Amino acid sequence: MPDVGEGLSEADVLQWYVEAGDKVHDGMIVCEVETAKAVVELPIPYEGLVHEIRCAAGATVAIGAVIITVDTAPQDGSPPAAPPVSETAVPSSPEPEPHEALLVGYGVMNSSTKRRPRRPRAEQPTRPEAAAAQAKPPVRKLARDLGVDLGRVVPSGSSGVITREDVHAAARTEPPVRGEPAPTSASGERRVPVKGVRKATAEAMVASAFTAPHVTEFTSVDVTRTVTLVQRLRQDPDFARLRVTPLLLVAKAFLAAVRRFPEINASWDEAAQEIVLKERVHLGIAAATPRGLLVPNIKDAHAKTLRQLAEALEQLVTTARAGKTPPADLSGGTVTITNLGVFGVDTGTPILNPGEAAILAVGAIKSLPWVHKGKVKPRQVLTLALSFDHRLVDGELGSRVLAATAEILEHPKRLITWA
């Protein structure tokens, strides 16, 4: 199993596209794996015949373990016999013959580290109609995440292919069937294994909450002018076919505030006891996906025009929902925005993304009575919450960043006057 991300120790094999005896060539996709960060298709760096599949779909495999061997110099044209597929990676095995190539990332990893053997997973029965259902691997993955039985889904695609929309529609109408232990009659409890994105998120949040001293400040702001600007941008030919939302202008306002007070674009180096100031702003956007919470980031967001930022946001959300966010986009963020408003929530106290100094929570925009030009009028009001690491961001800096963001949203012309 090659290392497809930064600092990962294991990955789950979702699906194999080949089996023993198949011909493969350099660069051919042979399987799909899921890490704590992304779903990735793995290419084979060899040409020959598949000799052995070392782990079954659904197995959790340690980085560096052999998952497939390829006969690069077969003695005859007959395919090799298919050995039995094990449910988990083989912890120790004889050295392969010289003509067998290993997909390990890419070479044999010599290590004296002993890993605890994994507990075998219980074999889950497969419904014949589910196995016969026609669906692409990402759609099957989505069905697994949502607990949808593909055998009960009515396909709407051409030639009877099940689409993502079909799965989402089924998820709203049928109870989940995830192959998890059923609730016990005595307690009514159900235990769900913590793995993948959920496990990584839990570890990251615990590390952040108990390492960085969090401070959260709040402010409510009249964003009526911003809402009007959003409506005008939707009619602008330059933004045709782009999804323009208030989040776009919130992101632009936050980036302008970070540019005005660049000290907040930093991180804490515990080992060196130093504050690392960063010149480039990689803006993270917290995204709720079927796989769990992901925080992909827009590289060099500070240098993008409003249209470029809109394009990047749309691409980020589309990729994240499809489960195709590359690992590189899930690391290196410097500040983050989490949009709670899409759930109708006013505000929250967000936890910092590890390695970052600030995260901005955006609440729902609501029509509220507001004093405007000396009179109480109905206005569009938004609540912002900024959490920051008090080791490197003091109250003054955090307050100035939050106030500047609110000022821009109340008076969007500040994007020009402060440029």
N, C-alpha and C positions, 0 to 999 in steps of 0.2 A: 504494500500500500504506500504510494508516494505521499509526501507531505504536500498537500494541496492548499495549505493555509499556514498562517503564522502561529507557532506555538501549540499546534494541535497534537493530541496524542492518539486519537482513534477516529474512525469513521465507520458509518453504517453502509453496507452494500445494499443498494435499493433494487438493482436489476442487472442481470447479465444479458448482453446482446449476442454472445457467442457461447458455444459449448465445445466439449472435447471433440476433436476431429475437424473443426472448422478451419478454413484457411484465413489467415490474417495478414495484414501488411502494415508497414510503418505508418503511424498516424491514424490508424483505424480505431474508432471508438468501440471499446469492448464492454464497458460497464458504466453504470451511474452510481455514484456514492453521495452520501449526505454527511457533511461535517457539522460541527457546531456553528458554522458560519454560512455555508452555502451548499447547494446541490451542484455537483460537478460531474461532468462526463470525462472518463479517463481514456486516453488513447494508448495504444500499444506501440512501443518503440522498436518492434521487431517484425520480421516477416517469416512465416512458416505455418505450421499446424499447431493448433491448441492441443497441448499434451494433457493438461490437468487444470481443473477449476478447484482451487483449494478451499473456497468458502462459499456458502449458499447465499442467495438473496435474503436479506434480513439479518445477516450476521454482523456483529460489531467486531471490527478488525483493528488491531494496533498498527500505528504507523511504522512501516518497516517490515511488516510481516508479508510473506509471500502469498499472493492471492491467485496467481495464474502462472503456469509455465508453458513455454512455447518451444516446440521442436523446430529449430531453425535449419536443421540438416537431416530431414527424414530419409531413411534408408530405402523406402519404397513409397509408392503412391498411396498405400492404404493408410487410413487414419488410425491413430493410436486408440487403444481401448479406453473407454471412458471409466476412470476410477470413480468410486463413490464420492459424492460431495459431502463434506462435513458441514455441520451447522455453524461452527465457529472456526476461527483461524487455528491452524495446527501450531501448538507452541514450540514443538521441536520436531524436525524431520531430517532424514538423511540428506546429504549434499546432493544436488541434482547432477546428472551427467553433464559433461562439458557442452554438449550441443543443445541443452535446454536453457532458454533465456527466461529470466525472472522479471516480473513487473513488481518492483519493490520501491522504485523511485530514484534512479533505476539501477539497481545493483544490490548485492547481498550486504545487509547491514550486520556487521560484526559487533555484538554488544554483549557485555557480561551481565547486563541488567536482567533480573529475573522478574517476570510479570506474574501476578496472581492468576491462576487459571480461571477462566470465565465460566459461570454457571450456564449450562446448556439451556436454550430456550425451549419451551414446550412447543411441540409441533401444532400449528393451527390448521384446522381443516379448511380446505378451499372449496367453495361452492362451485359446481360445474358451470353454472350459468355465468358466474363472475369471471371464471377463467376464460370463457368463450367471448366475453364482452370485448368489443373493439374500442380501444382507447390508447392514446399515446402515453408514454411513460410519465410525463409531467401530470397528465390528467389522472392516471392511476395513483400517483403520489398524492395528489390533492384529495382523491377519494379516501385514501388511507388516513390522511390527516383529519378529514372531516367525519370519518366513521361512516362513509357511505358505501353500501353494498352495490357494486357495479352491475350485478346480476338483476337488480331491480330498477335500474335507471333506464328510462326511455330515451334512446339516442335521437338527436335532431340533426346531426351532421350527415354529410353525403356518405352513401354506402353503409349507413348504419353505424357511423363512428360517434362515440360519446364525446361531447365537448365539455369544456370547463363550466359553461353555463348550465349544462345538464346536471353536472355534479352539484353545483351550488343550489339549483332548484330542488334536487333530491334531498340535500342536507336540510332544507327548510321544512320538509314534509315527512321525513322518516327518522326514527330514533337512531342514535349512533350505534354502530357495531364495529368496535375497534379491536376485537379479540382480547379485551382486557378482562380481568377477573370480574365476574358478575357480583352485584351487591349481595352481601350475606343477609340472610333472613333475620339474624339476631340484631345486628347493629345498623344495617343499611349502609355500610361503608363500602367504598370502592377504592382500590389502590392503583395508581397510575405510575408506571416507571418513569423516572425523570432522566431524560437523555436528550442528545442533540441540542437544538437551540435553547430549549427550556432549561437544560442543565447548565449551559454556558451562561445564560442570562442570570440564573440564580447565583452562580459563583461570582460573576462580575458585580452584581448588585451588592452582595454581601461584602465583597472586598472593598467596594467604593464606600458604602455606608459606614463601615467600621475602620476606614483608613483616613478618608478626607473629612475634616470637620465641615459639615454642610451648614450654610446659612441660606434661607429663602426669604426674598422680599417680594412684595406684591404691589401692584398699582392698577387702577382702573382708568380707562382712557376713552374719550369720545372719538370713535373712528368713523364717523359719518362721512367725512371727506374721503377717507380711504375706500369705503364701500362704494361711493360714487365713482371714484377713479377706477375701481375694478370693473364696474359696469361699462365705463367708457372704453377701457382697454379691450373688453370682449367684442366691442364693435370696431376696433381698430384693425385695418387690413394687415398691419405688421404682425398682429397676434392671431391671425386667422389659423384655424385648425389647432390652436394651442389652448390648453385648459388653464384659464386665468382664475385664480381664487384669492381670497384675502391672505392665505398663507404665503403666496408669492410676495406680496408687499410687506408682510411681516418679516420674511426672510431678508428682503432687501433692506428694510429698516434696521434689523439686527446687525447685518453686515456693515451698514454705515456707522452704527454705534460702536462696533468693534474696531473699525478703522479710526474712529475719533478717539477711542481709548484702547490702544493696541495692547496694553499691559494685561488685559484679560485673556488674550489669545496666548495662553501659556500652559505649562505643566510643571509638576513638582517632581524633581529627581531625588528620591529618598536616599539612594546610595551615595550620591555626590553631595547631598544637601545643597542643591542649587535649584533656582527657578529658571526654567527653559523658556525663553521668549521666542515666539514663532512668527516669522514674517508672513507666511502664507496661511490663509484661512481655508480649512477644509470643513465645510458645513455639514454636520450630521443631521439627518432627518429620521426620527424614530418612526418605524413603520410596523403596523400590526399585520402579520401575514399568517397563512394557515400553518406555517412552521413555528410560529411564535414571534416574539419581538426582535426585529432587526434594526440596526442603526447604520445603514449605508451612508456614505458622505459624498458630497460634491467637491471634487478637488478644485482648488483655486477659485472658490466661489466669489471671493472678494474682487476678482478681476473680470467677472462676467457682467454683461449688460443685462437689462431687465428681461429682454427676450431670450438671451442665452440661459439665464437663470430659470426661466419658465420651461425651456426645453429640457434642461438638466433635471428639474424636479419631476417632470412628466416621465422622463426616461427612468429615473430612480424608482418611482412608485411602480411603474409597469414591470420593471425587472424584478423588483422585490416581491410583488404579488405572484409573479410567475415562478418564483423560487430559483431564479437564475442570476442572482447578484454575485459577481465574482468576489473571491476573498479579498482582493486588493481594495475593493470599495467598502469593505467592512472594517478596515483598519486605517489608522493615521488621522482620524478626525481630530479637530481642535476645539470646536464648540458645537452644541447640538440644539435643535428645536424639537419639541414634542407637542403635537397638536391634539389637545384634549377636546377642543371645540367640536370635532366631528362626532363626538359621543354625547354632545349636549351638556358637557361639564363646564362649570364656570372657571375653575382653576384647580391647582394641585401643588404638591411639594415634590418636584421631580428629583430623582437621584442622579448624580453625575455619572456620565459615561466614564469608565476608568481611563485615566490619563488625560482628562480634560478638566478645565477650570470652571466652566460655566455651562448651564443648560437652561433654555428658555421654554416655559410652558405657556401655551396659547389656549385660552378658553373660548367658549362660545360667544358669538356676537349676538347681543340681545337688545331689543328696543326698550329703553328705560327712561324714566323722567330724569332730566339733566338740566342744570342751570347753564343756559347758553345765551350770551349777550344780555345778561341780567334778567332773563326770564326762564321759567321752567318749561321745557319743551321735550317731546319724545326724541331721543337721539339713539344712535347705534353705539353701544358701549361694549368694550372688550376688557377682560381682566388678564393681565400678564403676571407671571411668577418667574423670578430668576433665582435659581440655586447656584451657589458658587463655593469654591474651595477656599475656606477662610485662612488657610496657610499662606496663600499667595495673593488672594484678593481680599482687601479690607472692605469695610462697610462703605467707605466713600466711593471707591472704584466701582463696586457692584451697583451702588445706587445711581451713579452717573450713567452707567451703561443702560440700566433699566429705564431711567428717566429720558435718556436720549432716544431709545427705541420708541417709547410712548410719544415723545414729542414729534417724531417723524410720522407716526401713524395718525396723530391728530392733525398735523399740518404736513401733508406729503410733499409740499414744495421745499421742505428742508432737504430733501434728496438732492435738490439743485443748489440751494444756497450753502449747504455744507460740503458739497462735492470738492 
